[in-house]
Amino acid sequence: AQPIARPVKEGWVLLRCSPEAWFYKITHQREIKAGGRRRYLRLTADALVIYEDDPGRKNGKGAQPQEVLLIASISALFGREKGSDCLRLLVSRGVFWELRSQSGDAAELQAWSAAISSRLMHFRQAKRQSQRFTKSALQRVLDVQPRRVRSRRLRRTVVRYLPCCEPCVGVPNAFHPAMRKGSLQGGPESSSFRGSREGHSALVDAARLAEVSDPELQEAQGAHWSDEAVRYLAYLHRIPEELDRDFLLTLRMGAPDGLKRLIWPLAAGEAVIPPIQRGGSDSFRDPGAFYDGVCKRAFGGLRPDRLQDPVPTFCQGIKGMDEAPPLRKVVKHLGIMSREGEEALRRLLWCIQLTCHSIEFCPFMPNLLATLLPFFDEAETMLLVSNIIREAEMEPDPENAANARLLRTRQQLNKQAKLFVREARKKHVAQEAIARMEELGLDVHAVAAELLQDGLAHCLHFRALCRLVGSFLREGTEVILRYGLALLSLRSAEIAGCSTAEEAKEVLADLGKDVSTPAAIDSLMKAAFSYFIKDMNMARISSCWGSSYVAPRDGYTPHLFCRPRLFQPRGHCPDAVWEVIWAWVPTWCRVLDPHLIYTPMSHGTSLRTCLEICRKREDSPMIFFVYTKEGDIIGGFSPTVWVRTSGYLKLTSLRRSPEEAFVFRRLAWSPKTEIWSWSGQNDMLLDASELRGLSFGGDSAAISISKDMVHASTSMSATFNSPMLVSPFPTDVPSADSKEEEPPSPHTAVRRSSSITMCGKESADFEILSFEVFALQ
């Protein structure tokens, strides 16, 4: 057979192949002594070709190669030293070929070794060179034009299609004017941003915002952005990946108020200002349309104008925190907001609570919203925060993520506090402060958790918090950790000098008191990002509770924040009453929406009309309200609407349990809504008849409405263990949580001018101002 390539060396050898690696000599000594298989070996430029016979013969076993071993597949070559009796070629893990001289001549074996190693060296050198040959190097080889000609051509192309991005695209640190000198060959030097540094939304008190603002800080932050970069950013919907690093570094230096509406949304992942487009784009989401959809999901067809405390602040379950604290206690910088801004903040918190169910614990959320609202309108703020929440929900394992997008659980806070303590113990961070706090008996984990839980908002000046929030929008919760370490480090000497635990707590409560000037804010930022955190992997941190501050409390029941979706006509019940009674509605009913189906002002005062309307919705649960002329509101919830009965309704005919029924009241002189649930002492839920009227509860009805729909009465009812729900005497109506007391005598009690008339000790008649029946559908 003709040679497959010009041979480098050829001849007869003794050949063996074994998969047993280095145990070959021990296990196969007998086969080695036998001499192995006699094969003809030919070394070509790229392979070792093995024949059973001499390939020079025209016939026989040398006509075709038995096997071909590529030089490139050889990973190691052993036995090249003098005195070696064999040559081993390691092909793959556990498999090698062994070559021995047929004549036993060591010189012949050395010749084979030199020939094979020479070819192997050429292949290895070529592999190393190919790995160093990048795409850019290949482009330089292929492009034979001079560099200056190529630069002019690129610049003309960029200017023709996108003139605003020419000074900053594809250049390191492109957003900073000082770093862009000669960014493109022949390009002019960029100038600092010349637009207005000031800007705020209508939701902030301009005078109060000016009190916490510094013109020098605005000017310094504006100097880090160029006119060219700002014009380029106006074309973007998202930051390109190749510019992400430069954008991130420049954002750490801050953005003036006049640029926050442009820069902060891009940092969060999506522009809220429509980008300048050539030819249009469908990727931009209108914040107004998006927020309308969110409000419809949260509130139904009516957006509430006034919302009272408590509102969702996502800070329940922490030791020392109220069950439902007022908003002003949670948000430190709420004072700079106008009344409209505060109402917008309350609506946003309710929207997040009702539409996003992944947030268990996040005191930073209300502070984040309060930092965004001074510069964005309500819809834009909701779009920004929803992008962050969506990214956080997409994390596969948020509790073990190296850099969580947003802390949403107490376990995440627990692990971040442990990481904070670990990094603070390092020599060049706050080692002395941590050691001193431990000497004074302070729980350093609890201190760290309390410091980090609201994103440092409680101890930072508003402008320093804005700097932190800007970086957080791009980099996540690692920013909060770094700023916390920087604050502790800057006050480390002061903490180390404290003689009592109370003094240390005072310093910790006001760590950022001196961080208000432009120089101090810049120093804090530089210190924060100067720390080297070797490992941010939360999977390596124990999930055991680090302190009782974050650990679950036995017997603790959090306040349930929920409210129904209301539609027109919505009736006269205030939102505050809806929020309380909706928490008592069974879970299976809270997925339904209340719809007003009957009111005398719209449908007339005929009880027959009321019962006929209810009959069409006989499978729906019901909430009804009775309003008095004095401003009292009483009512009840039933698993079924009013239906005609002959006597009290048989409970066996109900599809759902009556144990979920309750009555409630909201008195005119009291802000508290009180609830009395089903007692189980009797089977008297409701009675409805055109002759007898409507009764709810038995053994003296809790609420009874006459057939003319004008008068009603209330009594102490055994069905709910409820007292008389209204009274002409403000002092003789016991609270649901108070002990039973003897009501005062009508002669000594202060009687209010009302239509309520006492009918004995435990019942009263009154005139109805309005009556409303809602079916849950």
N, C-alpha and C positions, 0 to 999 in steps of 0.2 A: 504494500500500500504506500502511496506517496505520503510524505510527512505533512501534517496539518499546518506546520509552520517551520521556519528555519530553526533547527535545534541549537540551543546554546550549549548543551551537554547531553550525552546519551550513553547508555551502557547497561549491563546486567547488575542487579542488586537483589539483596534479600529483603523482602517487604512484609510488614505486618500492620494490621489496623486493629485497634482495641478501643472499646468504649469505657474501659475501666480505669482510665487516667493513670495516676502515678503508682497504683498498685500493680501495674503491668509486670514489673520485674519480679515481684514476689510470686504472683499467682501463675505466671507463664514461663517460669525458668526452663521447664522441660521443652516447651515449644521453641524457646529462643535457642537452646542448645541444638535442637534439631535443625536450626538454620533458617527457618521461616520459608516463605514462598519465593521461588525464584522468578523474578519478573524483569522485563526490559523497561527501563525508565528513560523517558525523553523529556528534557527541560526546554520549553520554548519561552518566548518572550513574556507570556502571560499565564502559563499553566504547566503543570506536571502531568504528562500523558503516560499512562500505564498500559503495557501490552503483555500478553501471555507469551508471545514469541517475538522474534526479531521482525520489525516491520519492514525490513528490506526484502524479505521473501514475498513472492507474489501470491502464494497460497498458504493456507494454514491459519493458525490462531493469531498471527501478527497482522492479518488483513485489516482488522478494526480495533480501535482502542478499547480496552476493558473498562477503563475509568479515566476521567479527567478531573484533576484537582487544580482549581484556579488559585493563582498566587494571591489574589486579593482576598481569598477566604482564609488564608493562613494568619492566625492571630499571634502565634509565638513560635520561635525556632530554638530548640535546645540541642546541646551536644556539639557545639562548635569549638569547644576548648580542645587543646592538644591532649592526646591520649584517650579521647572518647571513642568508644567502640560502636556507637550508633548515633544516628541523627533523628531527632523527633520533631515532627511538625504538628503543632496543636491547631486543629481546625475549628473546633467548637468545644463548649464546656463538656469535659468527660470523654472526648473522642480525639485520638491522635493517630498519626502514621509514623511508623518507625522504619528507617532505612539502615541497612548494614551492607558492608562491602562483601561481595561474593568471595573474593580472594583473601579477605582478611587484611588487606593492605590499608593502613591508617592514612597514607597519603592520598589514596583514591577517595576515601571518605571526606578528607579535608577539602579536596577539589569540589566534591558535590556540595559541601557546606558553603564554600565561598560563592559558588555559582548561584545557589538558591538565595542566600542572604543578600547578594547584590541585587537580584531582581526584586526581592521583598522590600529593600530599602527604597528603590525607585517608586514603588507603589505607595509606600507610606509618605514619602515626600510629596507626591502628587496630591494625596488626600489632604495633607496639611495646607497646601497652597490653595486648594479648592475651597476649603473652609474659610480662608481669609479673603476670598474674592467675593466682595459684596455686590449688591445691585448697583450701588452708586459707582463703584470701581468699574463694573462692566459698562455702565453708561459712558464713563469717561473714555474707555477704550473704543467703544463703538462710535462715539461722536468725535469727529475729526476737526470740527470747527473750533476756532479760537474761543476762549472763555468770554472775552468781551463781546463778541458777536452773539453768543448764546444769551448773555445777560440782557443785551438790548432787545433781543427777540422776546424773551420772557416778560420783560417789563412792558413792551408794547402790547402783548397779549392780555396781561392783567389790566392795564389801563383801559383797553378797549372794552372788556366785558365787565369788569368790576373795579372801577377807579378808586373807590374808597378804601379797599383792602390792600392796595399796593404797598404801603410802607410797613405792614405788620404781618402779612401772611408768610408762614414758613420760616420765620426768623426767631431765634431764641430770645426770651424776654421781650417779646414783640410789643407788649402793652405798655412798657415803661419807656418814656421818650429818651432817657439818658442811655438806654441800652440799645437803641436802634440807629445809632449813627452809621450811615452807610449800610443800612440793612440790605438793600439791593444795590447792585453796582450802579453808581450814578444817581441814586435816589437822594432826595433832599433830606436834611435833618428834620425830624418831627418836632412839633411844638406841643406844649402842655395844653390840656383841655381849657378852652376859653369860655365855656358856657357858664351859666349861673351855678353857684355852689349850693344855693338854697332851694328848698322845695319840700312841701308837705301836703298831706291830704286834708280834706275838710273835716276829718274825724278827730283832729287834735286841736288843742287850745294853742294858738300861735304864740301868745305871750308866754305861756308856761314852757313851751318848747324852746323859745329863745333864751329862757333863764338857764336851761341846761345845755346850751349850745355854745361853742367857742369858734369865732370866725377864723382864728389861726388854725384850728384843727381842720375846718372845712377846706381852707386854702391848701394845707399840707396834703390832705387826702386827694384833692383835685389835681395836684401836681403830679401824681403818679399815673394819671391817665392822659393820653394824648387825644387831640382832635381827630386824628386819623383812626385811632383805635375805636373811639366812640362812634364814628361814622360807620366803621366796619361792623361793630356789634349791632347797630341798628338793622343790619341786613340778616342777622342770624335768628334762627328759632332755637337752636341749641349750640353749645360750644363744640367746635370740632375737636376730635381726639388729639390731633397734633398740637393744638394750642392749649390743651387742658392744663398742663404744668405751668405755663407762663401766666395764664389767667388766674390760677390758684395762688401763685406767689404774689401777684399784684393785688389780688383781693385781700390778702392778709394785711396789706398796708391801709386798707379802708377805702371807702367810696364816699364822696360828698353826697349830701341829701339830694342834690339835683340829679344825680346819676343812679340813685338806688332803685328807682322804678325800672331802669334799663338793666342794671348789672345784677342785682340780687335775684330776680327771676331766672336769669341764665345760670346763675350759680346753683339754684335749686333744681334746674333741669329743663325748664321750659319758659319761654318768654310770655309775658302777659300783655306787652305792647305789640300790636301787629307789626311784624318785621316788614321792611321795605322789600318788596318782591319784584322780580322781573318775570312776568308771565303768570303770576298768581301761584298760590300754594294752598293745599287743603290740610296741611299739618297743624296750622294754628287753631287753638281752641279759644273761642270767645269766652272770657271770664264771666260776663253777665249771663250768657245762656247756660253756662256750666253751673253757676250758683243758683239760678232759678230752678234747675233740676234737682240740686241738692236740697233746697228749701222745700220743694214739693214732696220729696221723699221724707223729710224730717217733720214738716209742719202741716202738710196737706195743701189745701188751696188758700190758706190764710197765713201770712207771715206776721208773727206777733211783733207789736211795736214796743211793748213794755214787758220786761222780764225781771222778776224780783229774785233776791237771794232766797234759798240757795240755788246756785247754778253748778253744773259739772265743772270741777276744777282738777279732777283726776289725782287727788292727793289723799285719798282715804286709805286706811289700813296701816298708817305709820304711827308709831308711838309718839304721843304728845300732840298729834294733829286732831283738830275737831272732826267730828263725823262729816259735817258738811259746812266748812268754814265759809264766811262771806268772801266775796271776790276781792275786796280791798285788802284782806289779810294775806291773800296768796300772791297778788300782783303788786309789787313794790311801786312801780312807776305808773300806776293807774291815774295819778293826779294830773298828768299832762294831757289826758284824754278829755275831749269835750263830752257833753251828755250823750250826743249821738254816737260818739266813738265808744263810750262805755256800753250803750245798748247794742252796738254792732258786735262788740266783744262777747257779750252774753249770748247773742244769737249764734255766733260762730261756735262757741263752746257747746251749745245745745245741738247744733248741726253735727258736730263731730261725735257727740255722745250717741245721737240717734241713728247715724248712718255708718259709723265705724265702730265695730265691736271688738277690735283687736287691742285697744288701749285699756289696760288694767290700771296702770299707775304711771302718771306722767305729769308731775307738777310743773315741768318746764313748758308744757303746752300753753297754758294761759299766758305765761310770760313771753313766749315766742310770738303769740298772736298780738299781745300788747306792744311788742317791739316793731311788728310789721305794720300795724294799722296807722301809725303816724305818717307813713309814706305811701301806703296803698289804700285803695278803697276796699270795701267789704268783700266784693266778689273776687278781686285780685288776690287778696289775702287767703281766701278759701282755696283758690286754685294752687297757690304756692304750697300751702300746708298739705293739701291732698296729694300733691306730687311726692312730698317727703313721706307721708304715711304709706302711700302705695309702694314706694321703694323699700320701706321697712317691712311691709307685709310680704314682699317677694323674697326676703332673705330666707334661705332654706333652714337654718338653725339659729334664730336670733339670739338665744341665750348663750351660744358659744361663738358668735361672730367676733372676729378680731376687732372690727370697728363698726359697731351697730349704727344704723342710720338714725335711729331714735330709740331711746330707752322707753319701753312700754310696759314693763313688769317690774315688780319689786325684786325679783331674782336677778334681773339685769343690773339694777342699781346695786344690789348686794355684791355682785362680782366686780363691778367697776370700782366700788369703794375698796375692795380688797386689792385690786390692781393699783389704786391710788396710794394706799398705805405702803405697798411693796416698793413703788417707785420713790415715794417720799423718804423712805429710809436710806436711800443712797447718799453717799458722802457729800456730793456736790448739789443736792437738792434741798432737803429740809431734815437732815438726820437729827440735828440738835433739837429742833422743835418737836419731832415725834417722840424722842427720848424724854424730853421734859414733860410732855403731856402724859406719858405713861407713868412717870414718877409722881405726878400730881393726882393720879387715879382716874384720869379721863379715858373713856373708851374711844380709841383712835378710829376704829371702824365706824362707830356711830357718828363721830365728828366728820369723817369723810363723806358718809352717806348724806348727812344733813347739809353739807357744803355743796354737794354735786346734784342733789335731787331736783332743784329748780334751775339748773344751768347757771349757778352763781348769781342769779338775778337779785337775790336779797342783799348781796354785799358789794355789787358793782354799781358805779355811776352809769347813768343812762347811755352816755356816749361810749364808755368802755364796753357796755353790754351790746351796743350796736356793732362794735368791731368784732366781738365774739360771735354774734349771730351771723354776720356776713361770712365768716370762715366756716361756721357750722353748716350753713346752707350747702356748701360745696364738699366739706370734708367729714361731716358726721360728728358723732359724740366724742371722738378723740380730741376734738378742739376743747370741749368742756373740761376734760381730764387735764389737758396741758395747761390751760389757763388756771385751773385750780392749783396745780403744782407750782406754777409761777407765783401766784398770790401767797401761798404758804411759804415759799422760799424767800420772797421779799420781806416778809414779816417774821422770818425764822428767829432772828436774833432777839426781837421783842418778845416772842413767845418763850424763848429759852430763858429770858430774864424774869418771867412771872414767878411769884412766890406762892400763889394760891391758885386753886382750880377756877375760882370766880374771875380772877384777873385774866387767866388764859381764855375763858369763855367770852369775856368782853372783847378781847383782841380778835378772836375767831369770828365773833358776830359782825365785826366791821373790818374785815380784811382789806377791802378795797377803798377805804376812806380817802386815801391820798392819790388814787388813780383817776384823776379828772382832767389833768392838763394834757396837751398833745404829746409832750415829751414822756410823761408817765405812761400814757397809753401805748406809745411806741415801745417803750422799755418793757412793759408787760408782755406785749406781743412777741418781741424778740426773745425774751426769756422763755416764753411758753414753747416756742418752736425750736429752741436750742437744745432741749433735753433729748437724749437718745434713749428711746424705749425699745429694748431689744425684742421683746416678745409681747404682742398685744392679743395673743390667742386666748380667748376666754374659756376654751375647752380645757385648758391646763389649770384653771382656777377652780377650786372646790366650790360646789354648790351649797355647802352647809351654810346656815345663816351665821354671818359674822358677828352679829350683835342683836340684842333684843329690840333695837330701834327699828329694824326692818323685818324681824321675824313675825310670823302670823300670830295674832292674839287669840287666845281661847275665848270662845263664846262671843266673838265679835261679829256683828251683822252690819254690813255697810249700808249707807243710805242708798236707796234705789232711785236713780234719776231716770224718769220716763215721763212721757206726755203723749197724748193722742194726736193724730193728724186730723185737723178740723177743716171743714168745708162750709161754704155758704149754703144756707144760712147757719151761722154758728151758735146762735142763742146768746144769752146774757151771762153765762157762767164765766167768772174771771179765770185767767190762765193759772193763777196760783192754786185755785181749788182743783182744777183739772189735774195738775201735777201731783197733788196729794192723793186724790181718789184713784187715779190711774195706776198708781203703784199697788193698790189693793185689788185691782181687777185681776182675775186669774191670768196666768201666762198665756193660755190658749186663746183668751179673748183679746190680748194686747196686740195680736197680729191683725185685728179688725179695726175698722175706722168708725167712730160714732157719727151718725147722720141724724139730724133733727127731722123727726117724722110728724110730730104734732105739737102745736102750740095754739091756745085759744085765739090769739090775735090774728093768726093766719088761717085757721081752720074752723073757727067758731067755737062756742062754748057748749056744744052738744056732746055729751058723753058717748052717745051712740056713734058719732063720727070718729071719736078717739078710738073706740073699740074696733070699729071697722078697719081703720088704718092699721092698727096693731095686728089685726087678724091676718093681713096680707104678709106680715113678717113674723109669724108665730114661732119660727125656729130661731129667731135672733135673740141674743141677750139684750138687756135694757139698762139704761141709766136715766133716771128722771130727776128733775129739779123742781122745787117749790120755792117761790120768792115771796117774802112778806113785804108789806109797805114800809117796815122799819129797816129794811136792808139785810135781813137775815136770809140765809140760803140753807135749805134742808133738802134731803133727797135720799135715794137708795139705788143699789145695784141688785138686779135679779137675773138669774140665768134664762129667764123667759120674759117676753113682753106681757103687757096687760091682756088677759083673755077673759071672756065671759065665763063666769062660774056660778054654781048654785051652792053658796057657802064657800069655804076656803078651798083653794086648789089642792087636788090630791097630788102629793109629792111623787107617787108612783108613776104618774103620767109624764113626769119631766124626763127629758133626755139627759140632762146634766144635773149634778148634785146641787141641792139648795145650800149646802154648807159654805158656798162661796158668796152668798148674799150678804149685804151689809147696809147700814144706814149711816148718814154723815150729816154734819152741820158746819156752817161757817157763820158765826154771829157777827152782827154789824160792829160791835165794839171790841172784837177780838180778832187778831190776825191769824189765829190758829184754826186749822180744819181738823175736826175730830171724827173718828170712825168707831162704830160699834159693829162687830161681826156677828154672824149667826151663832146662837148659843146652844141650839139643839134641845131646848127645854120643851118645845112643842113642835107641831107640824103645820103651823099656821104661817105660810109665807105671804100669800096675797089673796085678795077677794075683789072681784070686779063685777058690778051689775049696774044696769041702767036705773034700777030702783034704789039700790043702797049706796051707790057711788064706788069709790076706790079705797081699798084699805091695804096697808103694807105692814105686816107684823100682826101678831095676835096676842091674846090675854091683855087687852087694851092695845089698840093699833098704835105703832110708832108714828105713822103718818096716815091720816084719813082725809079724803077729799070728797066733798059733797057732790051730788049728782048735777047741781047747777054750775059746778066748776068755779064758784065764787068764794066759798068758805072752806076752811080746812081745820083740822084739829090734830094735836099731838099728845101722846100720853106715855107714861112709863110702860115699856113693853118687855115681856119676858122672852119674846122671840130673839131679841138682840141684846137683852140686858141693858137696854138704853133708857136714859132718863127722858123727861119731857124736853123736847128739842128746842123749843122757844119759850119765852116767858116775858111778861111785861116788866119784870124786876131783874135788872142786870146781875144782881148779886145772888140770886137764888137758883141759878142754873149750874149745877156741879159739873166740873170738868170730867172728861173720860178717864183721866189718870188720878183724880183726887179722891179722897175718902168721902164716904157718904156723910153729909151733915144735915142737920135739921134746918129746912129752909126758914128764912125770917118771916115773921108775921106780916100779912099785907098792910097792917096798920103802921108798922115800923119801917118797912122797906121803902126805898126810894122808887117810886113808880115813874116809868118813862111814858111820855105821851105816845100811845100806840093804839092799834086796833086789836091787840091781843087781850083776850079776856080769860081769866082763870076760871076753871070749872072743877073745883076741888083742889086737893093738894098736888096731884100728879098729872094734871091734864089742862090743856088750854085750847081755846078756839081763836082763830085769827082769819083775817081776810087775805085772799090770794091776790098778789100783784101780777104774777105770771106763773105759768105751769108749762114745762117743756119735757118732752119724751124723746130720748135718743135711742135708736136701734143700732147695735154694733154689727156692721156688715163688711 
